[in-house]
Amino acid sequence: MALKCAYWSLFGAPALSTNHQSPEESGFVEDDCEDEVLDHLLERIEEVEARQKRLRRGEDDGKLALGSMVSCHGELTKTTRQP
């Protein structure tokens, strides 16, 4: 559902859902989806920032921070390319 929300928040909800209901009839609320996507991305950003702080203090080897940034970028790429 999060991926569908991300897609709909970026490109708009489809006129008809798969069960031929309008987005409103199927319970889709655009603001809720935008909030869900933004909350998820903010959590990922906070994780990366925390790992960067640990890296600067020498408590992290840097692989986790880089991996998380790539993962977050991958999630953004998926939301813009796949419905």
C-alpha positions as CSV (number, residue, x, y, z in Angstrom):
1,M,0.0,0.0,0.0
2,A,2.9,2.4,0.8
3,L,4.2,2.0,-2.7
4,K,0.8,2.7,-4.2
5,C,0.4,5.7,-1.9
6,A,3.8,7.0,-3.0
7,Y,2.9,6.6,-6.7
8,W,-0.5,8.2,-6.3
9,S,0.9,11.1,-4.3
10,L,3.5,11.8,-7.0
11,F,1.3,11.2,-10.1
12,G,-2.3,11.4,-8.8
13,A,-4.8,8.7,-8.1
14,P,-6.2,6.7,-11.0
15,A,-9.7,7.5,-12.2
16,L,-10.8,4.0,-11.4
17,S,-9.2,1.5,-9.0
18,T,-8.9,-2.2,-9.9
19,N,-12.3,-2.9,-8.4
20,H,-13.9,-0.1,-10.5
21,Q,-14.4,2.2,-7.6
22,S,-13.3,5.8,-7.5
23,P,-10.3,6.5,-5.2
24,E,-12.7,8.2,-2.7
25,E,-15.1,5.2,-2.7
26,S,-12.2,2.8,-2.2
27,G,-11.0,4.7,0.9
28,F,-8.1,6.4,-0.8
29,V,-7.2,9.7,0.9
30,E,-4.3,11.5,-0.8
31,D,-3.3,13.4,2.2
32,D,-2.9,10.2,4.3
33,C,-0.7,8.7,1.6
34,E,1.5,11.8,1.3
35,D,1.9,11.8,5.1
36,E,2.8,8.0,5.1
37,V,5.4,8.5,2.4
38,L,6.9,11.6,4.0
39,D,7.1,9.9,7.4
40,H,8.9,6.9,5.9
41,L,11.4,9.1,4.0
42,L,12.0,11.3,7.1
43,E,12.7,8.2,9.2
44,R,15.3,7.0,6.6
45,I,16.9,10.4,6.5
46,E,17.2,10.4,10.3
47,E,18.8,6.9,10.1
48,V,21.4,8.1,7.6
49,E,22.1,11.2,9.6
50,A,22.6,9.2,12.8
51,R,25.0,6.8,11.0
52,Q,26.9,9.7,9.6
53,K,27.4,11.1,13.1
54,R,28.7,7.7,14.2
55,L,31.0,7.6,11.2
56,R,32.5,11.0,12.1
57,R,33.1,9.8,15.7
58,G,34.7,6.6,14.3
59,E,32.0,4.3,15.6
60,D,30.9,3.1,12.2
61,D,32.9,1.9,9.2
62,G,30.6,3.8,6.8
63,K,29.2,0.8,4.9
64,L,25.9,1.0,6.7
65,A,25.4,4.7,6.0
66,L,26.2,4.3,2.3
67,G,24.0,1.2,2.0
68,S,21.1,3.1,3.6
69,M,21.4,6.0,1.3
70,V,21.5,3.7,-1.7
71,S,18.5,1.9,-0.3
72,C,16.6,5.1,0.2
73,H,17.4,6.2,-3.3
74,G,16.2,2.9,-4.6
75,E,12.9,3.3,-2.8
76,L,12.5,6.7,-4.4
77,T,13.3,5.4,-7.8
78,K,10.8,2.6,-7.4
79,T,8.0,5.0,-6.4
80,T,8.6,7.1,-9.5
81,R,8.9,4.2,-12.0
82,Q,6.4,1.5,-10.8
83,P,2.7,1.9,-10.2
